Amino acid sequence: MRAVVQRVSQANVAVGDRVVGAIDGPGLLVLVGVTHDDTPERARRLAGKLWGLRVLDGERSCSDLGAPLLVISQFTLYGDTRKGRRPSWIDAAPGPVAEPLVAAVVAELRALGAKVETGEFGADMRVALVNDGPITLVIDV
């Protein structure tokens, strides 16, 4: 699994004219990509890493502050651009594999006590955010 994590002061995701997930105040926007050999155990590890990641003010984590997370599925994180100008998506897991694993990350975060908002799997989404720092990290588990 791969995640791009941004520390934000606010973020939201919309499908059409409808906001489907939003966080206001300090927290993390997390784009999650799934590849073919990912497992529920990797989803659990990613959730734990996100919940304890010490990148908020004062080197504190979401778990320290009760800060929210906005988690959005993002198959393009596994896009391969080494050849030509058109990305290959062969490394991205198909929807029936990826969707339950992204849902597992969300479920595990909630089980840890996190307030989690989400996008809508497979939808054409518009993401708006204010990156705080800016801080952006790539996490592979």
C-alpha positions as CSV (number, residue, x, y, z in Angstrom):
1,M,0.0,0.0,0.0
2,R,1.1,3.5,-0.7
3,A,-0.2,6.7,0.9
4,V,0.5,10.4,0.1
5,V,-0.1,12.2,3.4
6,Q,-0.5,16.0,3.6
7,R,-0.8,18.0,6.8
8,V,-3.7,20.3,6.3
9,S,-5.6,23.1,8.1
10,Q,-8.7,22.1,6.1
11,A,-9.7,19.7,3.3
12,N,-12.7,18.4,1.5
13,V,-13.7,16.1,-1.3
14,A,-16.7,16.6,-3.5
15,V,-18.5,14.4,-6.0
16,G,-20.4,16.6,-8.4
17,D,-21.9,19.4,-6.4
18,R,-22.0,17.4,-3.2
19,V,-19.3,17.5,-0.5
20,V,-18.9,13.8,0.6
21,G,-16.1,14.3,3.2
22,A,-14.5,17.3,4.9
23,I,-12.2,18.1,7.8
24,D,-11.8,21.6,9.3
25,G,-8.9,22.3,11.6
26,P,-5.5,20.6,11.8
27,G,-5.4,17.1,10.4
28,L,-4.2,14.8,7.6
29,L,-5.4,14.4,4.1
30,V,-4.4,10.8,3.0
31,L,-4.5,9.5,-0.5
32,V,-4.4,5.7,-0.5
33,G,-3.3,3.5,-3.3
34,V,-3.5,-0.3,-3.4
35,T,-1.4,-2.7,-5.4
36,H,-2.0,-6.4,-6.3
37,D,-0.2,-8.0,-3.3
38,D,-1.6,-5.8,-0.6
39,T,-3.3,-7.4,2.4
40,P,-5.5,-6.6,5.3
41,E,-2.4,-6.7,7.5
42,R,-0.8,-4.0,5.4
43,A,-4.0,-1.9,5.7
44,R,-3.7,-2.4,9.5
45,R,-0.1,-1.3,9.6
46,L,-0.8,1.7,7.4
47,A,-3.6,2.8,9.7
48,G,-1.4,2.5,12.7
49,K,1.4,4.5,11.0
50,L,-1.1,7.3,10.0
51,W,-2.7,7.5,13.5
52,G,0.7,7.8,15.2
53,L,2.6,9.9,12.5
54,R,4.2,12.8,14.4
55,V,3.8,15.6,11.8
56,L,1.3,17.9,13.4
57,D,2.2,21.0,15.4
58,G,4.8,20.3,18.1
59,E,5.7,17.0,16.5
60,R,2.4,15.5,17.7
61,S,0.2,13.0,16.0
62,C,-3.5,12.7,15.2
63,S,-3.7,10.3,18.1
64,D,-2.1,12.9,20.4
65,L,-4.5,15.7,19.4
66,G,-7.6,13.8,18.3
67,A,-7.1,15.4,14.9
68,P,-9.2,14.2,12.0
69,L,-8.2,12.4,8.8
70,L,-9.7,12.6,5.3
71,V,-8.9,9.3,3.5
72,I,-9.4,9.1,-0.3
73,S,-8.7,6.2,-2.6
74,Q,-6.2,7.0,-5.3
75,F,-5.3,4.3,-7.8
76,T,-3.0,6.7,-9.7
77,L,-0.4,6.4,-6.9
78,Y,0.7,3.3,-8.7
79,G,0.9,4.9,-12.1
80,D,4.1,4.0,-13.9
81,T,5.5,6.8,-16.1
82,R,9.0,5.3,-16.9
83,K,8.0,4.7,-20.5
84,G,6.6,7.4,-22.7
85,R,4.1,10.0,-21.6
86,R,1.0,7.9,-20.9
87,P,1.0,6.3,-17.4
88,S,0.5,2.6,-17.1
89,W,-1.9,1.5,-14.3
90,I,-0.9,-2.1,-14.4
91,D,0.5,-1.9,-10.8
92,A,-2.8,-0.6,-9.4
93,A,-5.1,-3.2,-7.9
94,P,-8.5,-3.4,-9.6
95,G,-11.5,-2.0,-7.7
96,P,-12.8,-5.3,-6.3
97,V,-9.4,-5.8,-4.6
98,A,-8.6,-2.2,-3.7
99,E,-12.0,-1.1,-2.3
100,P,-12.1,-3.5,0.7
101,L,-8.5,-2.7,1.5
102,V,-9.1,1.1,1.5
103,A,-12.2,0.4,3.7
104,A,-10.0,-1.6,6.0
105,V,-7.6,1.3,6.5
106,V,-10.6,3.5,7.4
107,A,-12.1,0.9,9.7
108,E,-8.8,0.3,11.5
109,L,-8.3,4.1,12.0
110,R,-11.8,4.3,13.4
111,A,-11.1,1.4,15.7
112,L,-8.1,3.2,17.0
113,G,-10.3,6.2,17.9
114,A,-9.8,8.4,14.8
115,K,-12.4,10.7,13.3
116,V,-12.2,9.8,9.6
117,E,-14.0,11.3,6.7
118,T,-13.8,9.7,3.2
119,G,-14.2,10.2,-0.4
120,E,-16.4,7.9,-2.6
121,F,-14.5,4.9,-4.1
122,G,-14.4,4.9,-7.9
123,A,-16.1,8.3,-8.2
124,D,-14.7,11.3,-10.1
125,M,-13.8,13.5,-7.1
126,R,-12.6,17.0,-6.6
127,V,-10.2,17.5,-3.7
128,A,-9.6,20.9,-2.1
129,L,-7.1,21.4,0.7
130,V,-4.9,23.9,2.4
131,N,-1.6,22.3,2.9
132,D,-0.1,23.4,6.3
133,G,3.7,23.6,6.3
134,P,3.7,22.5,3.5
135,I,4.2,19.0,4.7
136,T,3.7,16.1,2.2
137,L,5.0,12.6,2.8
138,V,4.9,9.3,0.8
139,I,4.5,6.2,2.9
140,D,4.9,2.7,1.6
141,V,4.0,-0.3,3.8
